[in-house]
Structure formats: structure tokens, C-alpha cells
């Protein structure tokens, strides 16, 4: 079974803090993704990575950066957290290549910025 | 224009009955894939079923089936014999056959909240 884990289920931070959200997958997947989920807006892609040290902007990258130093780990960084970044953050991974390439998700991190 | 449209914000179904969740999509790519995910209140997104644009038959996975009507650009999820554990948010998503890194992206609909009544 694919296992995607996220470092925290719940996180509370203050405005201006630097925030790290960690995601680890154990299936040697090539691709990893970060989404945020807000009520009424569905899931929106922030960043994704298709290889180590490679990254691509998604639909809403502003205010975020990412790091992928190792294949199994993909970090989302909020350089200076703001209240409008309060949200549910979901990490996913996929094998890559052609075909189905299903994305498998972690349990999510509910971030509150005060 | 939205690429994935789920017109039912919420639905109710009696336990043991079948239910259809609607999804329409918009793409000009001939090659694409359609996915359905379930999100219980715990938050994790669970993959349910996949349909490729070139697949001749509708996909089925246990109690889940996908009613794929290509000409109408619809990919409705059918859940047979609903169970209380089916109560969750359901999301339809599409991966388009663009070249390069763009081909990895999924676009999600806004979801349908399904409530199963005992």
C-alpha cells in the first residue's frame, strides 16, 4: 500500500512566522504535490515536483516555496505566514509516467495562522 | 470556465439505495483521465476509481462504477447499495494529456457532500 505521511495533523502559528510542512512517501514515487483546500473552493495546486530538486508552480504559488532534496520528501514552506494562509494542506504523490498515474494523498495538515 | 463541474453541493441517500454523483468536464485534449476521490470527515483523500478517455468500457471498482458519456463530457459516479460509511465529500478530478510537467496536474471539482440516511 502507498503510504504518504504529513508531519502534523494540526498546526497553529502566528503571523510572520516561517512555517514548514513536511511530507514523506514510501513508494519511490517520482511526483509529489502540495494542495490547499478551502470550503467552497475545492483543492487547488500550490506546487509540484516531478524529480528531486525539480519544482513547478501550480495555480496558487504566491506566498509559498517548496524543497525536494530527497526523492521521498517534499516540503512546503510559508516564508512569512499570514492569516489568509489558514487552510487545510494536502500532500500527494504519484508514480509518474504515462497511464493512470493516480495521486495518493496524505492525511492533511490543518494550519491555523493567528 | 471551470474545467470540472459538480453541480450537487449536497445529496442524501437512503442506506442500501444506489446514488449517482454528477460530474461534467471541459477539455479540448483528446487524451485525458478522470478520477473520483472520497474525503471522509477525517480529511484524507481516498482514490476510488479512474476512467481514461480512450477506455471503451465504463470503469468499475466494487460498489463504485463510473458512467462515462464522452460526447456529453460527463463522468458520473454511481455508488450501489449505499452504506453509512459512504457519508463523505466526493471529488471529481481530471488530468489532461498536456505535454511535459503539465501532464501531471489534476484539476478538481468543488465536491459533493453525500449523506447516507439509516
Interface residues (C-beta under 8 A of the other chain):
Chain A: X9 X31 X33 X40 X41 X42 X43 X44 X45 X48 X50 X56 X58 X88 X90 X92 X94 X96 X99 X100 X101 X102 X103 X104 X105 X106 X107 X108 X110
Chain B: X33 X35 X37 X42 X43 X44 X45 X46 X47 X50 X52 X91 X93 X95 X101 X104 X105 X106 X108 X109 X110 X111
